């Protein structure tokens, strides 16, 4: 593909540079916030080579490209005359996004967490592999390798992203809230500082300026640092207004740290912990009410959310669940949805007589097995309608099976065949329910799609 040409054509059909407020990208999509949506030519966008489809959701124009999205994004950056860092989350225009507060909140959460997903996925894979290897040595050779130097080092590599999550989220939150990134990271590092961690673990009352501190562990926490950086953005703006330019470089960071560290430990940190506990409590309440229904709902509806690009804001639930409990089941249920999309696309491949459609369906099925479902959804299943319905049904059944068996993962991981080891420590029943749920979702949707059929595309209508 000519990624420069694709980027140029996309830019022309979204109204050119002057119509773009900001643009970011996730695994598969360019996400535009535009000044005037009437300037967009959706028909031409959809016909550009490499563009799978175009979706309008969450006050964004989302151009679905697939696994090559980062290559197109880099070319688009050059054309916009701006540069971004490796987080792929730099705002290219310094204007506020229009839309209702709910959409703004969802978009903000997605922008904060999206850059971390790559590191979380890699760490999750390492943790899953270590879990399988340690189980093998313990059950087959009766050897506990968890004290082995190699295991300890690799385990640290898999845990580090979560342990120091306040520092990482400090950086990504600063990008979103337009405040100083390094000062934000210092604030997150303070929460993870060994002396602070040890102080919070002591039995005695801990005070700051003779005020009792609510003791909590902030390592691996999620919400406290986001609230703190949001407040910091306002504090920093105020300080820059009132402090003379000649001493701004020294006094703004000094006062920012002196104000925000006590404020975070005394106020915003505890509030964040309570919010995080509340989110976890609510999700656990739903799971405990009916794990089967919860699993069926996520397994059936996850890829419907993917269609609208609305699944990203839900990911923090899984991240918070890991931070609170060291495990998550939301992404296990989402795995059933991914496998069902792969199966439905495979059913299209087996049933269709159209060579081009068979190629698209087979390719989409394979990529969905590795966790990227958009090619299967837009290239075959949603396009033909009935395979999408079959996928939703079988995904719900697979998710329900996982909920019944108590499947869970010990790390954040993209949902596909490579991340199956992440779910191995759920016990025999939990792991089997995950495997059975995935198999039912895949083969069930493939068989059901083949039996139900669909209106095949004629070769002349490709």
Helices and strands as residue ranges (DSSP letters): H 3-13, G 17-19, E 20-25, E 29-34, G 37-39, H 42-47, E 53-57, E 60-64, H 69-80, H 101-114, H 117-140, G 145-147, H 149-163, H 165-177, H 181-192, H 194-201, E 207-208, E 211-212, H 223-242, H 245-263, I 264-268, H 269-289, H 291-307, G 312-314, H 315-325, H 330-351, H 355-369, H 374-376, I 377-381, H 382-384, H 386-405, G 417-426, H 427-452, G 459-461
